[in-house]
């Protein structure tokens, strides 16, 4: 005996016997004694095949519902242990959300346990009672207890949901059996259980054909031995045309170990199934048999009894008519055919020979048509058959439709007191050819009161026969028409978002639709009728208020004056009180700019009710200040704008929660507006080998196209506005030689490329700086040098074409104090070479002020080349000073020649000579001085000056031959003259020598 069969619920672990599992969640449910005994019988069953069958069936049932979530369970002992499959299954079955208090990706047992506990709590809130099953059993994969839990869900959400309107006695199992038998009623068969009666498949085929007549027309002749084939055929047709999923394997239903819970799970799917469009079904109940041959009125033995069978609205099928005569009579031959103008309408007759009661059998596709078999009595005595339908009187709104609306009582009277020995027969057919139920009240005096309630608008046929013959105006055409124009009913407010806990109000305007009664019906997603409040102001304005407690689509049906309001039923989707997953966070760019306000929007208009919390965390986890802008966005509608300013580089996390549930954790990377390491600065002005020139524009390019993360601002830096609020991404500064900033011109030539220019107004050193937020760009600061050649001044006799005397020093000045610091180069090219080549002496008494001296020993033209730095002065041309031997031209030829001999550096001259004389001074080096010729020899001639009494130089002319120098002087005034001889060396031996001679008249 097996006592561990999973049964609902008290008996799952023996608690029906008074046992309680320690630590289990204990809840009670009501099971009547019959059901209890039924399950006890199952518990002590020897057969364990049900475990395998039940596992497969329940798994298929779960997957049939989980497919809506694109989930599938393969092993119920493993795939349910994290709770996720159960959570999704419960949400699909209940049309409700289980909430957010579970882990979507559980990894540890504690998280799995919490998920399963969440499902148990949800089932408790749904009113589902569970005994002796806890989360540990499910997580550990206890097969029997898991099967018991799934059966509980099947029972509550599928079986009990279809039995809620059944007020008959007995437990759920008996009620389900009664429901199945109601479906089987047209066939005359009944099911007594959920196991053996279904083994051969004939009863299942019968059930399918009863729901969809004609789908299995040969169900009555199926071979019971072909049970698996029979079940498979019936299941396939039920799945295809009735939408009943094949939860049970055919061989499992045919098994001797058939499981009643599995069969109940499958068969309960037939309770609310619908025949799909296009199914090959027939409708015997739409078949109508009429005429004396089936009513017996006016028939006599030996006379033909005619009849008509109208099967035009029954679908494709065969009509079979047979007649059984009175006991002991000969067989009755019946002839009929469908030869009329209307397809499906048969006419025929039979010939009754004997008196007595005849039975007329009429079937369509093997199913009796309504009121069949017909009992027809035929006798020879005429008076019993003499009736006159013309004498029957009928009256009442039920035959005219006046003032009758759907679901209202339509009545009429039939008076047949003087019409003969017969009873009136009434048939009422609605607009869709379906028979309409009616009530007949008999007063016992030849009068009947007939009443019916037309279910809808349309044309009704009320047929009244008497003695098998129709009344003269029968059938009566009764038109039930609206008294209002429902198309003019206006409904407002249906588009609003409705949430759990809300009490939405919908406005209905019937002011132009006529006078009628407004009725409503609200159905929840689970099929329950929802309470509502419908008010009106007696002027045609109505309000409908509902209080939904379920999530999902609610349907609102409105009927005005018994006329359904067009476009109904109306759908109202009720959402959870809060839906964090509906919150939309709009962040335009994941890369944000350092120091720049970052704005993002959050749309919670469809998220329901809840607190919106926004936190910004920097890379260290510190919370950043966030501004909530309630002016630029419509906060009242759930549209919010938030702003924060990243103050340091790195990642930021936007943490948004709604109603306590996480919405997003968007990551943003804060980068500087300008990346200095990718900045490229170039241009001729930055070329150290090509200095700037004063007065000429210096051009450079700053390429930031790869360095900027968006639009940037570049401006000239003003040291006087340090710390000002005006922000620039890159500041440029050029400092001149005097330490003052130089004015810049900045122009963006193309996106991210800037042209920068300035004009140095002074020679000297300049400094170019480009920086961002106080950080210098690569290679900065960049030193620049400007030369002002135009400001260099060159003056003095040493560059002039006159005023330079042979044998004397000359000089000139280079004033470059305004031209910047450079090296001065002087090169003098004259008539002499070697030791006679003039050598300049450069001194710099002041910074940038140069004094250049050089001696000229030979008369002629000289070239003086002066360069300041790399640039040649005087527009690149040499200065051309000229050295003269006598400033007044040639000596007069009339003068007497006087010779003065200087030997061994001693003066040998007359003590006096006349102003009219030439004075030739001869200077000859002794033999012992020839070794010093390198000093005072021909290569380096001495300087001889003749100085007059007034310290004025006397014009001289020097010539040289061998080692003798001849200096010719032409004195012009009387007095003592001095001859000065100076060698180029500073040694006194060879240095200056002077002596005096007198000039007289």
C-alpha positions, 0 to 999 in steps of 0.5 A, spaced: 500 500 500 502 506 498 500 512 503 505 517 499 500 519 493 500 527 493 493 529 494 490 535 495 491 538 501 489 535 508 491 528 505 498 530 502 502 528 508 497 524 512 494 530 516 487 528 514 489 523 519 491 528 524 498 528 523 502 535 522 509 535 519 514 539 523 515 546 521 510 546 515 505 552 513 499 549 516 492 551 512 486 548 512 481 547 507 474 544 506 473 537 503 467 533 504 466 526 506 465 523 499 471 527 496 475 525 502 474 517 501 475 518 494 482 520 495 483 515 501 482 510 496 487 513 492 492 513 497 491 505 499 492 504 491 497 498 489 498 502 483 504 507 482 504 508 475 500 514 476 506 518 478 509 517 471 503 519 468 501 525 473 508 528 472 508 528 465 501 531 465 502 536 470 508 538 466 505 539 460 499 543 463 505 548 466 508 549 460 502 550 456 501 556 461 508 558 461 509 558 453 506 565 454 512 567 458 517 563 453 519 559 458 519 551 459 519 546 465 523 540 463 524 537 470 519 539 475 524 536 481 529 541 478 526 547 474 522 549 480 527 549 486 529 557 484 521 559 484 522 563 478 517 558 474 512 558 479 512 565 480 511 566 472 506 560 472 502 564 478 502 571 474 499 567 468 494 564 472 492 569 476 493 575 471 496 579 477 503 581 478 507 577 484 510 584 486 518 585 486 520 582 492 523 576 489 530 575 486 530 575 478 537 571 478 537 567 484 544 564 485 544 562 492 539 557 496 537 563 500 535 567 494 531 561 491 528 560 498 525 567 498 522 566 491 519 560 493 516 563 500 514 569 495 509 564 491 506 561 498 505 568 500 502 570 494 497 563 494 495 565 501 493 572 498 489 568 493 485 564 498 489 558 496 490 553 502 496 549 502 497 544 508 504 540 510 508 543 504 513 548 505 519 552 501 524 546 503 520 541 499 520 544 493 527 547 493 529 540 494 525 537 489 520 532 493 517 529 487 510 527 491 509 534 494 511 538 488 506 534 484 501 535 490 502 543 489 501 543 482 495 539 483 493 545 487 494 550 482 490 546 477 484 545 481 483 552 483 485 556 477 482 551 472 477 546 475 474 550 481 474 556 476 469 553 472 465 550 477 463 556 481 456 557 478 454 550 480 450 550 486 448 542 486 450 538 491 457 534 492 464 535 492 468 538 486 470 531 483 462 530 482 461 537 480 466 536 474 463 529 473 456 532 472 459 538 468 462 533 463 455 529 463 451 535 461 456 535 455 454 528 453 447 529 454 445 529 446 448 522 445 445 519 451 451 516 454 454 518 461 461 517 465 461 514 472 468 516 473 475 519 471 479 512 470 476 506 466 470 509 463 475 513 458 480 507 457 477 505 450 476 512 447 469 512 445 467 516 450 472 521 449 470 521 441 463 522 444 464 528 448 468 531 442 462 530 437 457 532 442 461 539 443 462 539 435 457 535 432 459 532 426 467 532 428 467 525 429 460 522 426 462 515 426 463 515 434 458 510 435 461 505 431 468 506 433 472 499 435 473 499 443 479 495 442 483 500 438 483 504 444 489 508 443 488 510 436 481 512 438 483 517 444 489 519 439 484 521 434 479 524 439 485 528 442 488 531 435 481 533 433 479 536 440 486 540 440 485 542 432 478 545 433 476 546 440 483 548 442 483 543 448 491 542 449 493 535 449 496 535 456 495 527 457 498 522 452 493 517 449 497 511 452 496 514 459 489 515 458 488 508 455 492 505 461 490 500 466 494 505 471 490 511 468 490 517 473 484 520 475 487 527 477 491 527 470 484 525 466 480 531 470 486 536 468 485 534 461 477 533 461 476 540 465 479 543 458 472 541 455 468 545 460 469 552 457 472 550 450 469 554 443 468 551 436 473 554 432 471 557 425 471 553 419 470 546 424 467 541 420 461 541 425 453 540 424 447 542 428 442 537 429 438 542 434 437 547 428 433 542 424 425 543 424 420 537 422 413 540 420 407 537 417 401 532 418 406 527 418 409 529 424 403 532 428 398 527 426 392 532 425 387 530 420 391 523 418 386 517 416 388 510 415 390 509 408 391 516 407 398 519 405 401 523 411 406 528 409 411 532 412 417 537 411 424 536 414 428 543 414 435 542 415 438 548 411 441 551 417 444 544 420 451 544 416 453 538 412 450 531 414 444 526 412 437 526 414 434 519 416 427 518 417 424 512 419 416 510 422 415 505 427 407 503 426 403 500 432 405 494 435 403 488 430 403 492 424 407 491 418 413 495 417 411 502 414 415 505 408 417 512 408 419 516 402 423 523 402 428 527 398 431 534 398 428 536 391 426 543 393 428 550 391 432 550 398 438 546 399 437 542 405 429 542 405 426 535 405 419 533 403 416 526 404 410 522 406 408 515 409 402 511 408 399 509 415 395 502 414 392 501 421 389 505 427 394 506 432 400 510 435 405 511 430 413 513 432 416 518 427 424 518 428 428 524 425 435 524 426 441 529 423 448 526 423 445 520 428 442 525 433 435 526 434 432 533 431 428 537 436 422 534 439 423 527 436 421 522 436 414 524 434 408 520 437 402 520 431 395 518 433 391 515 427 384 513 427 378 512 423 373 516 427 373 522 423 370 527 429 376 526 433 380 529 428 376 535 426 379 541 428 379 548 425 385 552 426 381 558 423 377 559 429 383 559 434 384 567 436 391 570 438 393 576 441 398 580 445 404 584 444 408 578 443 406 577 436 407 584 434 413 587 438 410 593 440 414 596 446 418 590 447 425 590 448 430 585 449 430 581 456 423 584 457 417 579 458 413 578 451 406 575 451 400 573 447 394 569 448 391 563 445 384 562 445 382 555 442 375 554 445 371 553 439 377 550 434 376 543 436 379 537 440 387 539 439 392 543 443 396 549 441 403 548 439 408 554 439 415 554 436 419 561 437 425 562 433 430 567 434 434 572 429 440 567 429 435 561 428 435 558 435 429 556 438 427 561 444 424 558 451 417 560 453 412 559 458 405 556 457 400 557 462 393 553 461 387 556 464 383 549 463 378 553 459 381 553 452 385 558 453 393 559 454 397 565 456 404 564 452 410 569 454 417 569 452 423 574 453 427 575 446 434 575 448 436 581 443 434 585 437 431 582 431 426 578 427 423 573 431 418 567 428 412 565 432 409 559 429 402 557 432 400 550 430 393 547 432 391 540 430 398 540 426 396 545 422 398 552 422 394 558 424 392 562 418 397 568 419 402 563 422 408 564 423 408 571 426 413 575 424 415 579 431 420 585 430 424 587 436 427 594 435 430 599 439 427 605 442 433 609 442 439 610 438 445 607 442 450 610 436 449 617 439 451 615 446 458 618 448 463 615 453 469 618 455 475 617 460 476 610 457 483 611 455 485 613 462 491 609 465 487 605 471 491 602 477 490 598 483 487 602 488 484 607 483 477 609 483 476 611 476 470 615 473 467 614 466 462 619 463 457 617 459 452 622 455 446 620 452 443 626 451 442 625 444 440 618 444 433 618 446 430 616 452 432 609 455 435 606 461 443 605 462 445 598 464 452 596 465 456 590 466 464 590 469 468 583 468 474 582 471 480 579 468 478 572 472 471 573 469 468 575 476 463 580 476 465 587 479 461 591 483 460 598 480 456 605 482 452 607 476 449 614 477 445 619 473 443 626 473 436 625 470 438 629 464 442 624 460 449 624 464 451 618 467 457 616 471 460 609 472 465 608 478 469 602 479 474 599 484 478 594 480 482 589 485 485 585 479 490 587 474 489 586 467 484 587 462 477 589 465 471 589 460 465 594 461 459 592 457 454 598 456 447 597 454 442 603 453 435 602 452 437 594 451 441 596 445 449 595 446 453 601 446 457 601 439 464 599 440 463 595 446 465 592 450 470 597 452 476 595 455 480 598 461 487 595 462 488 595 470 495 596 471 499 595 478 499 600 483 506 601 481 510 599 475 518 601 476 519 597 469 515 603 466 519 608 468 523 611 462 530 615 463 532 619 458 540 620 458 542 623 451 549 621 451 553 616 456 559 621 455 558 627 459 563 633 460 567 635 466 564 642 469 558 642 465 551 641 467 548 634 465 541 634 464 537 628 464 529 627 464 525 621 467 518 619 465 514 616 470 507 617 467 506 610 466 509 607 472 503 608 477 504 611 484 510 611 487 516 615 490 521 617 485 528 617 488 534 619 484 542 619 486 548 620 483 554 617 485 561 618 483 567 613 482 568 613 489 561 612 491 560 619 494 553 622 492 553 628 488 548 634 489 542 633 484 538 639 482 530 637 481 528 642 476 520 643 477 519 648 472 521 646 465 518 640 465 511 638 467 512 634 474 505 633 475 504 629 469 510 624 472 515 628 467 521 630 471 528 633 469 534 632 474 541 636 473 548 635 476 555 637 474 561 633 474 566 636 478 572 631 477 573 626 471 571 619 472 565 614 472 558 616 475 552 612 476 545 614 475 541 610 480 534 611 479 528 607 484 521 608 483 516 605 489 522 602 492 524 598 486 530 599 482 529 602 475 536 603 472 543 604 474 546 608 468 553 609 468 556 616 465 563 617 463 565 624 465 571 627 461 574 634 460 571 638 455 578 638 452 583 633 452 590 637 452 594 631 450 590 630 444 591 638 442 595 640 436 599 647 436 603 648 430 605 654 425 610 658 423 610 663 428 612 657 433 618 655 429 624 656 433 629 657 427 625 662 424 624 668 429 619 673 429 619 680 426 617 686 429 611 689 426 609 682 422 603 678 423 605 671 427 600 666 425 599 659 428 594 654 428 590 650 434 587 643 432 582 641 437 578 637 433 580 630 436 581 633 443 574 636 444 568 632 447 563 637 444 563 644 442 568 648 446 570 655 447 577 658 446 578 665 448 584 670 450 586 670 457 585 676 461 590 676 467 586 681 470 580 677 470 582 671 474 577 667 477 571 670 473 565 666 472 566 666 464 568 660 462 573 658 457 575 651 455 582 653 453 585 660 454 591 663 450 596 668 452 602 671 449 606 675 454 611 680 451 618 683 452 615 688 457 611 682 461 605 685 458 599 681 454 599 682 447 592 682 443 590 676 440 586 674 434 582 668 434 578 665 429 575 658 428 576 656 421 573 649 421 569 645 427 575 644 432 580 648 428 582 655 430 587 660 427 591 665 432 594 671 430 598 676 433 603 682 431 609 683 436 610 690 437 617 690 440 623 686 439 625 681 444 623 674 447 615 673 447 612 667 451 606 663 448 601 659 453 595 655 452 592 652 458 585 649 460 583 650 467 590 652 469 593 646 466 598 648 461 597 644 454 603 640 452 609 644 450 607 650 453 609 655 455 612 656 448 618 661 448 618 666 442 623 671 439 622 677 435 627 681 432 626 689 430 631 690 424 627 696 423 629 699 429 637 698 429 640 704 428 647 704 425 651 711 425 658 714 425 664 716 420 666 708 420 660 707 415 660 714 411 663 715 404 668 721 407 671 723 413 676 717 414 683 719 414 688 714 412 693 711 418 688 713 423 682 710 427 675 710 425 669 708 428 661 707 428 655 705 432 650 700 432 644 701 436 640 695 437 637 696 444 630 696 441 631 690 436 632 684 442 638 681 444 642 678 438 650 677 436 653 682 432 657 680 426 662 686 423 666 684 417 670 689 413 673 688 406 679 694 404 684 694 399 689 691 404 690 684 405 693 679 410 696 684 416 693 690 412 686 687 413 682 692 417 680 688 424 674 691 427 674 692 435 667 691 438 665 693 445 658 694 448 658 699 453 650 698 454 646 693 453 644 693 445 649 699 444 655 697 440 661 701 439 666 698 433 673 701 431 677 699 426 684 702 423 685 704 416 692 704 413 691 704 406 687 709 402 681 707 398 674 704 398 672 699 404 666 695 404 663 694 411 658 688 412 654 688 419 649 683 421 645 683 427 643 675 428 642 672 422 639 678 418 644 683 414 643 691 416 642 696 411 637 692 407 643 686 405 648 691 402 655 693 405 656 700 408 662 703 403 666 708 407 672 711 403 679 713 406 682 719 404 690 721 404 689 728 404 682 732 406 684 738 401 686 734 395 693 734 392 699 737 395 701 744 391 707 743 386 710 749 388 712 747 395 719 745 397 721 738 399 723 738 406 725 731 408 725 728 415 729 722 417 727 717 422 732 712 424 732 707 429 725 710 432 729 717 432 727 723 429 732 726 424 729 733 421 731 740 421 729 744 427 724 748 422 721 748 416 717 753 412 709 752 411 711 752 404 715 746 404 713 739 403 715 735 409 717 728 407 718 723 413 722 717 412 721 711 417 726 706 416 727 700 420 734 698 422 737 691 420 736 689 428 729 690 427 727 686 421 725 680 426 720 685 428 717 686 422 711 682 424 709 688 428 712 694 425 714 691 418 711 692 411 705 687 413 703 692 419 705 699 417 705 704 423 701 709 424 704 716 423 700 722 425 703 730 424 699 734 429 699 742 428 700 747 434 692 747 435 692 740 435 690 739 429 692 733 424 696 735 418 694 732 412 699 726 410 700 721 405 703 715 406 707 710 401 712 704 402 717 701 399 721 695 401 722 697 409 722 705 408 715 708 409 715 715 406 710 720 410 709 726 406 706 732 410 703 739 408 703 744 414 699 750 413 700 753 420 707 756 423 709 753 430 711 747 433 709 740 430 709 733 433 710 727 429 707 721 433 709 714 430 705 708 433 706 701 432 700 696 432 703 693 438 702 696 444 710 694 446 713 701 448 719 699 444 715 698 438 710 702 441 708 710 441 714 715 439 714 722 438 718 728 437 718 735 435 719 739 429 718 747 428 715 749 422 716 757 420 714 761 415 
